[in-house]
Amino acid sequence: MNGLRPMRPRDTGESHRVATPLELFFDLCFVVAVSFAGSQLHHALSEGHLAQGLSGYLTCFFAVWWAWMNYTWFASAYDVDDWWYRITTLVQMSGVLVLAAGVPRAFQDGDISLFVLGYVIMRLAMASQWLRAAAGHPAGRRTALRYASGICSAQVTWIVLLFVPQEWRLAGFVVCALVELAVPVWAEAAGRTPWHPHHIAERYGLFTLIMMGENVLAATVAVQEAGREHGIQAGLVTLAISALVIVFSLWWIYFAPPTADLLTSNRRAIPWGYGHYLIFAGIGALSSGIEVSLDHLTGKAHISAVAAGYAVAVPVALFLFMVWLLHLRPHRYGRADTAAFLAATALVLLAPLTPQPVPVMAVVCAALVIITQAGRWRRRARP
């Protein structure tokens, strides 16, 4: 890091392109916000406040995911790693911590002022990065200026949302989100930014790993606290083992196929990147679902056994379907692979109707790994 450099584009064919320590630090700050949102979802579901919990979680998670995704794709194209680039990134990290601090107020009181403040801090810092890219990369100036102006215009809509009546807040959020989602599509139409396919695939994979670590932590801490209050019971042990099997299976499923080779153009990459909102949201909600199941097991939840089961089943089914749609279907592994994933998704959604929903889901996920992996081994063994 030697002084202030011109912000030149990175080589899209650069070999051994990996995530930097700054990017990993950036991810950890975002996981704090995801953890806050997941904690609020857990309490809302345990209390039976389904609509409030889901709307609050999905809206909060969108803000976190969208800011993370925009920085990730920008850094893949223009990471110069000088002192100003680092400071601007640290400002974005500070913004996400402000946003995280506002998550409980947004959930409980509907007060989104602190939440929006943190989000605007992140996004304006991102706009300044795009202005710097416009100055340093003449060939990509038009695209960079579109990004900067689009981001700033979107922030106006978020500030206006602060003054929208509570009963119209959700509709207003949808409008703001659609404006944000339209910015990359509009900007990239002026010219593709030089993002690196393998770097993008690695960044998404690393964020997936960190989110899965949250699942393991949530299950471990929850079982530890329940064991302290109620003693080690067979039900607690079964839930803990089943949760681990589910998380291990989801890890295997996500990382089984190569993904960088799928990112050949914006036409493929933008739907792939946008679709990860549901993958990441599913992983984040899974930790809440495990805690809800534990609350039901220990008598703390005010919901039925079926509802507690669906708190785990819906995130798992969402993850399975989206990974099949984005990661596996483009590889054309065959009808048997597709049938296995769709059948597993359906069985997971039926599991809450059984006496032991989480263990049943664990068996289904583990069986899916075995069946699909065996099929791929057979295909590789063919001449």
Number of C-alpha atoms within 10 A of each C-alpha: 11 7 8 12 14 12 22 18 21 17 14 16 12 12 10 8 16 16 16 13 9 12 15 14 12 20 19 15 18 23 21 18 24 25 21 20 28 30 20 21 29 27 17 23 24 26 15 17 15 15 11 14 22 16 14 24 26 18 17 25 24 18 20 23 20 18 20 20 18 13 20 21 20 19 25 24 22 23 19 18 19 15 14 15 21 15 13 17 22 17 18 26 24 19 26 30 21 20 30 26 17 23 28 19 16 22 21 13 8 13 16 19 17 17 23 24 18 22 25 24 19 28 24 19 21 24 20 16 24 24 18 20 25 22 16 17 16 12 12 20 19 16 22 28 20 22 24 24 15 19 23 18 14 21 21 12 17 21 15 11 22 15 10 14 10 13 8 10 16 16 13 19 16 12 16 19 18 12 18 21 14 12 19 19 15 14 20 18 14 15 15 15 21 18 22 23 23 22 23 25 18 16 22 16 16 15 18 20 16 15 26 21 15 22 25 18 13 21 23 16 12 20 22 16 11 18 15 10 10 11 12 13 10 9 13 21 13 14 22 21 15 20 25 17 19 24 22 17 20 22 16 15 22 21 14 15 14 13 22 16 11 17 19 11 10 18 10 13 17 14 11 19 17 14 15 19 18 20 22 23 21 23 26 26 29 30 30 29 32 28 28 30 28 23 21 19 16 15 10 13 22 16 18 11 19 17 21 27 27 23 26 29 27 19 24 27 23 20 24 23 20 20 22 19 15 20 21 22 15 12 14 10 15 12 10 12 20 18 11 16 24 16 14 22 23 14 17 29 21 17 22 23 14 13 12 16 24 28 20 19 28 24 15 20 28 20 15 22 20 12 15 19 16 12 16 15 10 10 11 9 8 6 4
